[in-house]
Amino acid sequence: MANVPIREKVKRIMSSAADGSQYSETSKRAGLYILYALFGAAVLLLFALAAGLVQTGHYIGSTVLLLAGAAIGYILVQLIRA
C-alpha cells in the first residue's frame, strides 16, 4: 500500500479543482497569465525556428513549424476569448 499517500493527494487535488473556492481569484488569474505567456513563448520560438529553417533552405520543415506555431497561436487566441 505504498500508493496510499499519493491517492490521498490526488483526491485532495481533485476536490480542490472541483470546488475552486480554495484558491483566490488573483492566484487563478496569475496562473492563467503564466499559461498565456508560455503559449506565446512557444509560438514565438516556433516562428523563429521556422525563419531559421527558411534561411538555410529547409522549406518543408519550416512549413511544418509554421503550421504548428499557427495552431498553437489559434489555441491561444481561443483561450483568451473564452
Secondary structure, 3 states (H helix, E strand, C coil): CCCHHHHHHHHHHHHHHHHCCCCCHHHHHHHHHHHHHHHHHHHHHHHHHHHHHHHHCCHHHHHHHHHHHHHHHHHHHHHHHC
